[in-house]
Amino acid sequence: MDDGGMSEEPARKSRVAMWAITIPCAIAAYILSAGPILYLEESEVLPHPRPVWLAAYFKPLSWLDKHLPLRLEVPLNNYVVWWINLSENRREFNAN
């Protein structure tokens, strides 16, 4: 029995919806990963100087930082500074 291709339409919409959710979530996770990675770097968990793979990982983020409109750049910078301050506070707490 031929359903005229109607069963393919919901499956296609489902795939489109999946990608419409997955791609923005992956981009957000990438951008938000900068804070925890800098925290690990400032906490001296990651080696200094910054490994080549980590520098390559941050290349798109540094480009974004230079090209974001100010209204988006400030919250992103505040987020990164919060993570860096968190590592400094941890270091001071461990020193006491």
C-alpha positions in Angstrom: 0.0 0.0 0.0 1.4 3.4 -1.1 0.9 6.2 1.4 2.1 8.8 -1.1 5.4 9.5 0.8 3.6 10.9 3.8 5.6 8.8 6.3 8.8 10.4 5.1 7.7 13.9 6.0 7.5 13.5 9.8 10.9 11.7 9.8 12.4 14.6 7.8 10.9 17.2 10.2 12.2 15.2 13.1 15.7 15.3 11.7 15.5 19.0 11.0 14.3 19.7 14.5 17.1 17.5 15.9 19.8 19.5 14.0 18.1 22.8 14.8 18.6 22.0 18.5 21.9 20.2 18.3 23.9 22.8 16.4 23.1 25.8 18.6 23.7 23.7 21.7 27.1 22.6 20.4 28.1 26.2 19.6 27.0 27.4 23.1 28.9 24.5 24.7 32.0 25.4 22.8 31.8 29.1 23.7 31.0 28.3 27.4 33.9 25.9 27.6 36.3 28.8 27.6 35.7 29.5 31.2 36.3 26.1 32.6 39.4 25.6 30.4 40.9 28.9 31.6 40.1 27.9 35.2 42.1 24.7 34.7 44.9 26.7 33.1 45.0 29.2 35.9 44.8 26.5 38.5 48.0 25.0 36.9 46.2 21.8 36.0 47.0 22.3 32.4 50.7 22.9 31.4 52.2 26.3 30.8 52.9 27.5 28.2 49.6 26.8 26.5 49.7 23.5 24.5 49.4 23.9 20.7 46.2 21.9 20.6 44.6 24.3 23.2 45.8 27.4 21.3 44.2 25.9 18.1 41.0 25.2 20.1 40.8 28.8 21.2 41.5 30.3 17.7 37.8 30.7 16.8 37.0 32.1 20.3 39.7 34.7 20.0 38.3 35.7 16.5 34.8 35.9 18.1 36.1 38.1 20.9 37.6 40.5 18.3 34.5 40.6 16.1 31.5 40.4 18.6 29.4 43.5 19.1 30.1 45.2 22.4 26.7 44.1 23.8 27.8 40.4 23.5 31.5 40.9 24.2 31.0 42.3 27.7 29.0 39.4 29.1 31.3 36.8 27.6 34.4 38.6 29.0 32.7 38.8 32.4 32.0 35.1 32.3 35.6 34.3 31.6 36.9 36.7 34.3 34.5 35.0 36.7 36.2 31.7 36.0 39.7 33.2 36.4 38.7 34.8 39.7 37.4 31.5 40.8 40.7 29.9 40.3 42.5 32.7 42.1 40.1 32.4 45.1 40.7 28.6 45.1 44.5 29.2 45.2 44.1 31.7 48.1 41.9 29.3 50.0 44.4 26.5 49.6 47.2 28.8 50.7 45.5 29.5 54.1 
